[in-house]
Amino acid sequence: MPSNYAHHRFGQDALKLLPLRQQRAIGRMQRLYDAGTHGADIFFYSNPFVKDDLSALRETCNGLNSREVIARWCEVLKQHPSEGAQAYLYGLLAYCCLRSCLMSTLTTPVEGTDIVDREVEFDRYLLTLDGKTPAQTYDLSRSLKVTRGECLTMAPFFPPAAPGDIHRCMVNFRLATRFLARKRRKALSLWLKLTTAQFRRQQMPEHPNHRCLHLDSALMESYRQGLMLYPLWAQQLEAHLQTSEE
């Protein structure tokens, strides 16, 4: 969840590896694909001040294995076929692919840190690698805008969330991302005191976390492995949609 830039970046890299016809189809629905690359993490932003039922939906979805949850999403596409839903599904596939590749390294015990620290540090590493400095002020919010109509497409993938729930989460996600990128760090820290402890962890520190800095290279290798896997997963997904193949 703090690895929002990693998921967005991976989605853009993965899209270039698909056949040109798929790239063009997804490109017509780019906002839905981009939203899909964040998976169920959007529900974390349902309410930054208290934990609610939608926050629990994120934990439930992320607790499922990739095969199980992707099979469910394929059934949703079959029941609600559209070009937008297909683009969203390929974004969700990118989310699952990266998450499955990074998780073993992210859960590696490092004294004085937890998984959130490691995700934040990896985002910092990628932002710095891409020349987006200072990393803690990079604003990802422009890629998070979706219309209410697009929320109608997204909602069936995450029952019992309604389109209005999806829209609220995406609006909050965009606003939170923009706010966390503010350069006035003191004012930001004061506002964050009003939010939940978990939400406060979203704030990227101004300096690298040296306790988990050594994991960045391993995480980057896992990221590259994910990019090799994604086209294969996409082929299997397409085969499953056409023939119900496993």
DAMOBEL-V401722 format. One record per residue. D_FIRST is the distance of its C-alpha to the first C-alpha in Angstrom with 1 decimal. Layout:
[[D_FIRST] [D_FIRST]]
//
This chain:
[[0.0] [3.8] [5.2] [5.9] [9.5] [9.6] [8.9] [11.3] [13.7] [13.9] [14.7] [17.5] [18.8] [18.9] [20.7] [23.5] [24.2] [25.1] [28.8] [30.0] [30.7] [27.1] [25.8] [28.3] [27.5] [23.7] [24.6] [26.5] [23.3] [20.9] [18.9] [18.2] [17.3] [14.8] [13.3] [13.3] [11.3] [8.1] [9.5] [9.1] [5.7] [8.4] [9.9] [7.9] [10.0] [13.1] [14.6] [13.4] [16.6] [16.8] [15.0] [16.5] [17.1] [14.5] [11.8] [13.7] [13.7] [10.0] [10.8] [14.0] [12.9] [10.5] [13.5] [15.8] [16.9] [16.5] [20.3] [20.4] [17.7] [18.9] [22.4] [21.6] [20.2] [23.3] [25.5] [23.9] [24.8] [28.3] [28.7] [27.4] [28.4] [27.8] [26.9] [23.8] [22.6] [23.2] [21.2] [18.2] [18.7] [18.8] [15.5] [14.0] [15.9] [14.3] [10.8] [12.5] [14.5] [12.1] [10.0] [13.5] [14.8] [12.3] [12.0] [15.5] [15.2] [11.9] [13.8] [16.9] [18.3] [18.8] [20.8] [19.5] [15.8] [13.0] [9.9] [7.9] [11.0] [11.0] [7.7] [8.9] [12.3] [11.7] [10.4] [13.6] [15.6] [15.0] [15.7] [18.8] [19.8] [19.8] [21.9] [19.5] [20.7] [20.2] [16.6] [15.5] [17.3] [16.1] [15.6] [13.5] [14.6] [17.6] [15.8] [14.2] [17.7] [19.0] [22.3] [23.2] [24.9] [21.8] [20.0] [23.1] [22.2] [18.6] [19.5] [21.5] [18.6] [17.0] [20.0] [21.0] [18.9] [21.4] [21.3] [21.5] [18.3] [16.5] [18.1] [17.3] [13.5] [13.7] [16.1] [14.1] [11.0] [13.6] [15.4] [12.7] [11.7] [15.5] [16.2] [13.9] [15.7] [19.0] [21.5] [23.1] [21.0] [23.4] [23.2] [19.4] [19.5] [22.0] [20.1] [17.0] [19.4] [19.7] [16.2] [14.7] [14.2] [10.5] [10.1] [12.4] [10.3] [8.5] [11.9] [12.5] [15.9] [18.9] [19.7] [18.2] [17.4] [20.4] [19.7] [17.1] [18.4] [20.3] [17.4] [16.6] [19.6] [18.8] [15.2] [17.0] [19.5] [17.0] [15.6] [19.3] [20.0] [17.4] [19.3] [22.5] [21.2] [19.9] [23.5] [24.7] [22.1] [23.0] [26.7] [26.3] [24.4] [27.3] [29.9] [28.4] [28.5] [32.1] [33.6] [31.3] [31.2] [28.8]]
//
